Amino acid sequence: MTKADIVAEIAAETGLERAEVLRTVETFMTSIKTSLADGENVYLRGFGSFIVKERAEKTGRNISKNTTIIIPAHNIPAFKPAKTFVEEVKSKVIVK
């Protein structure tokens, strides 16, 4: 599912115009990105949490050149689904 699919589904469900829904979805995503960039976690009860994880400094290897490099410590965004979210996904049968 793409962002356009989400916007179309919400517009059909609510009766709002696609442009309004797109602006709302874009604002929602920008809000989450800004919060994470500021080091704040975002908690959506019943859905999940967008959190900032800290990665420690580590040594990496370039096997083709046989050299090592230091990868500095950095923050990375992550998503942790709520228990109810996980249970709902687990209970659905996926047919491909």
N, C-alpha and C positions, 0 to 999 in steps of 0.2 A: 504494500500500500504506500502510495506517495503522498506528499503534502497536498497535491491537487485532488487526490481521491478523498482525503480527509476533509478538505474544504467543501467538496461537492456533497459528501455525505452529511456534514453538519448543516449545510444550506438546505438540503432536501428535508432533513429532519425538523429544522426549526422554522423554515419558511423565510429566513433572512436572505438578503442578497449575497451572492458569492464574494463581491468586493468587500463587504463588511466582515464577512467570516474570515476572508484571507487576511485582512488587516488585524483582526483579533488574534488569529493563529500566529501571525508574524510577531505581534507585540508580546504574546505569551512566550514564544521562543527567545526573543530578545531579552525579555525579563529574566528568564532562567540563565541565559548565557552571561548576562551582566552580574547576576548574583554569584554565580560560580567564579567568574573572573575576580570578583571582590573577596573571594574566599568564604562566601556564605553558602551553606547547604540549602536545598529547596526540598521541603517535605510536602507531599501530596497524599493525604490520608486515604487509604484504600487503593492507591495506585502505586506509589513507590517514592523513592528519594533520589534526587540528583545530588551527588556528593563530590567533594574534591578530595582525591587521594594523593598523598605525598609519596613520591618515589625517591628512594635513597640513591645517593651517588653509587655508581658501579663501574666496573671495568668491562669493556666490550672488546671483542676481537674481530679483526678483519682477516679472515682465513686466507684469502687469495694473496694478500700482501704480507701475511704473517706479522701483523703489527697489533698493538693494543692501544686502545684509546680510553679516556676517562669520560663517561657519560655523567654529566652533572645532575644533581638532585633537581627534581622538578615536580610540579603538580599536574594531575591529570583528572579530567572529569570522568565520573562513573555513574551508573544507574543501578540502584538496588530495588527490585520490585517488592511490593508489599506481599504479605503471606496470602491474602485473599486473591491477589492478582495471580500469584504462582499456582494456587490451587485451581483457579478457574481455567488457566491454560493447561494444566496437567489433566484436568477432567475431560477436555475436548479430544476427540479422536481425529487425528490428522490423516487425511487420505491424499496421496499424490499420484 
